[in-house]
Amino acid sequence: MNDLIKKIFKCVEMGKINLTSPYPPDMKDQDGADELTRQALDNGIHPSDILDSAMIPAMEVVGNKFSRNEIFVPQMLMSAKAMSAAMEHIKPFFKSGEAKRKGVFIIGTVEGDLHDIGKNLVAMMIEGAGWEVIDLGVDVKTEQFISTINEYPGSLIGLSALITTTMENMKKTVNEVKSKYPETRVLIGGAPVTDDFRKKIGASFYSPDPQGAVNYLNSGLQV
């Protein structure tokens, strides 16, 4: 494996964003994912190789560590930020067609709920897995999800709820999405959400952690 690819992998895994980032301490004053991705592209490494051989597998390692409670939200956020710094250099190649996205994933916290940390983690992990993420933010009405599906046919949907009182709005959104777009897969998550609730409201998938959502999207079950 190319040395730059290895270094980008390590930076994303460890959360080293750029040269000026003091985290992690043992990588202080070293180039981060930002500089190394630029160097890799300047050295003729194809953007898809950077994505497929460094960024995606590094974020998978991070997601699996998080699932096993080997790292926690702060470390995961640093890795996601490092991935985002690298992704900024890759995004122009998606627009030009030189690099390909796996699909479009629309995500938002449902109406009435203003919590976003969990939703943001899932969005970052899924983007790091090679998907185009449309983040609608918080307090997202059902109509916003519907109009965004219209704009991105064939997309998948992620709904987040962090308080029990907004789970009813999650049910409403799932029902309307499934009514208008029966084939659309809807993923749900959040602290009070369970797989039993998923079955009750007819959603496609539930995961208690971001890596589970990534694994589902990459499993070939998506429409």
C-alpha positions in Angstrom: 0.0 0.0 0.0 1.2 3.5 -0.8 2.9 5.2 2.1 0.6 8.3 1.8 -2.5 6.0 1.8 -1.2 4.4 5.0 -0.7 7.8 6.6 -4.2 9.0 5.7 -5.7 5.9 7.1 -3.8 6.4 10.4 -4.8 10.1 10.5 -8.5 9.3 10.0 -8.4 6.4 12.5 -6.6 8.5 15.2 -8.4 11.8 14.5 -5.5 13.8 13.2 -7.2 16.6 11.3 -4.3 18.8 10.1 -0.8 20.0 10.9 -2.0 22.5 13.5 -4.2 20.1 15.3 -2.8 19.1 18.7 -4.8 15.9 18.8 -3.7 13.1 19.2 -0.7 14.3 21.3 1.7 11.7 19.9 1.0 13.1 16.3 1.5 16.7 17.2 3.3 18.8 14.5 2.7 16.1 11.9 0.7 16.5 8.7 -2.9 15.5 9.1 -5.6 14.1 6.9 -6.0 17.5 5.3 -2.4 17.9 4.1 -1.8 14.2 3.3 -4.9 13.9 1.1 -3.8 17.0 -0.9 -0.3 15.5 -1.2 -1.7 12.2 -2.4 -3.8 13.8 -5.1 -0.8 15.9 -6.2 1.2 12.7 -6.5 -1.3 11.2 -8.9 -3.1 8.9 -6.5 -6.6 8.5 -7.7 -9.3 9.9 -5.4 -11.2 6.6 -5.5 -8.1 4.9 -4.2 -7.8 7.4 -1.3 -11.5 6.8 -0.5 -11.5 3.1 -0.8 -8.1 2.2 0.6 -7.8 4.8 3.4 -10.9 6.8 4.4 -13.6 4.2 4.2 -11.7 1.4 5.9 -10.4 3.8 8.6 -13.9 4.9 9.4 -15.0 1.3 9.6 -12.3 0.6 12.1 -13.4 3.6 14.1 -17.1 2.6 13.9 -16.3 -1.0 15.1 -14.2 0.4 18.0 -17.1 2.6 19.0 -19.5 -0.4 18.9 -17.2 -2.3 21.2 -16.9 0.6 23.6 -13.1 0.8 22.9 -13.5 4.5 22.0 -16.1 7.1 22.9 -18.0 10.0 21.3 -15.1 12.6 21.5 -12.6 10.3 19.8 -15.2 9.3 17.2 -15.9 13.0 16.5 -12.2 13.7 16.0 -12.0 10.9 13.5 -15.1 12.1 11.7 -13.5 15.6 11.5 -10.3 14.2 10.1 -12.4 12.3 7.5 -14.3 15.5 6.6 -11.0 17.4 6.1 -9.8 14.7 3.7 -13.2 14.6 2.0 -13.1 18.3 1.1 -10.3 17.4 -1.3 -12.2 14.5 -2.8 -15.6 16.2 -3.3 -14.7 18.0 -6.5 -14.0 14.6 -8.1 -17.5 13.4 -7.2 -18.8 16.3 -9.2 -16.6 15.6 -12.1 -17.4 11.9 -12.1 -13.9 10.7 -11.5 -15.0 9.3 -8.1 -18.3 7.6 -7.5 -20.7 7.8 -4.5 -22.5 4.6 -3.4 -25.8 6.4 -3.2 -27.7 9.2 -1.5 -28.7 9.1 2.2 -31.1 11.7 3.6 -31.0 12.2 7.4 -32.6 14.4 9.9 -33.9 14.6 13.5 -37.7 14.4 13.4 -40.1 17.3 14.0 -40.1 18.6 17.6 -36.7 17.3 18.4 -33.6 19.5 18.5 -31.0 16.9 19.4 -28.3 16.4 16.8 -25.1 14.8 18.2 -26.2 11.2 17.4 -27.6 12.3 14.1 -24.3 14.1 13.2 -22.2 11.1 14.1 -24.3 8.8 11.9 -24.1 11.4 9.0 -20.3 11.7 9.3 -19.9 7.9 9.4 -22.1 7.3 6.4 -20.3 10.0 4.4 -17.0 8.4 5.4 -18.3 5.2 4.0 -18.7 6.7 0.6 -22.3 7.9 0.5 -23.6 11.4 -0.4 -25.3 12.6 2.7 -28.1 15.2 2.7 -28.4 16.4 6.3 -31.7 18.2 6.8 -30.8 19.2 10.4 -33.1 19.1 13.4 -36.9 19.6 13.9 -37.5 18.2 10.3 -41.1 18.0 9.2 -42.3 15.1 7.3 -42.9 17.3 4.3 -39.2 18.2 4.2 -38.3 14.5 4.0 -40.8 13.9 1.3 -39.7 16.9 -0.9 -36.0 15.8 -0.5 -36.9 12.3 -1.6 -38.5 13.9 -4.7 -35.3 15.7 -5.3 -33.1 12.6 -4.9 -35.1 9.6 -6.3 -33.8 6.2 -5.0 -32.3 7.7 -1.9 -32.4 6.1 1.6 -33.7 7.9 4.7 -32.4 8.1 8.2 -34.6 9.4 11.1 -33.3 10.3 14.5 -35.3 10.9 17.8 -33.7 11.5 21.2 -36.8 12.0 23.3 -39.8 9.7 23.7 -42.3 12.4 22.9 -41.0 12.8 19.4 -41.1 9.1 18.5 -44.7 9.6 17.5 -43.4 12.1 14.8 -41.0 9.4 13.7 -43.9 7.1 13.2 -45.8 9.7 11.2 -42.8 10.3 8.9 -42.3 6.6 8.3 -46.0 6.1 7.5 -46.1 8.9 5.0 -42.8 8.0 3.3 -43.8 4.4 3.0 -47.3 5.5 1.7 -45.8 7.6 -1.1 -42.6 5.6 -1.7 -43.2 2.0 -0.6 -39.8 0.8 -1.8 -37.8 3.5 0.1 -35.8 2.1 3.0 -36.1 4.1 6.2 -33.5 3.7 9.0 -34.3 4.9 12.5 -32.2 5.4 15.6 -31.8 7.4 18.8 -31.6 6.8 22.6 -35.2 5.8 23.2 -35.7 3.9 19.9 -35.7 0.1 19.8 -36.0 -2.7 17.2 -39.5 -3.5 18.6 -40.5 0.1 17.9 -39.0 -0.2 14.4 -41.2 -3.2 13.7 -44.2 -1.5 15.2 -44.0 1.6 12.8 -42.8 -0.4 9.7 -39.3 1.1 9.4 -36.7 -0.9 7.5 -33.8 -1.0 9.9 -32.8 0.1 13.4 -29.3 0.3 14.8 -28.1 1.4 18.3 -24.9 2.7 16.9 -23.6 4.4 13.7 -21.6 1.5 12.4 -24.7 -0.7 12.3 -26.3 1.8 9.9 -23.1 1.9 7.8 -23.0 -1.9 7.6 -26.7 -2.0 6.6 -26.2 0.5 3.8 -23.2 -1.4 2.5 -24.9 -4.8 2.7 -26.6 -4.6 -0.6 -30.1 -4.4 0.9 -30.7 -0.8 -0.3 -33.0 -0.1 -3.2 
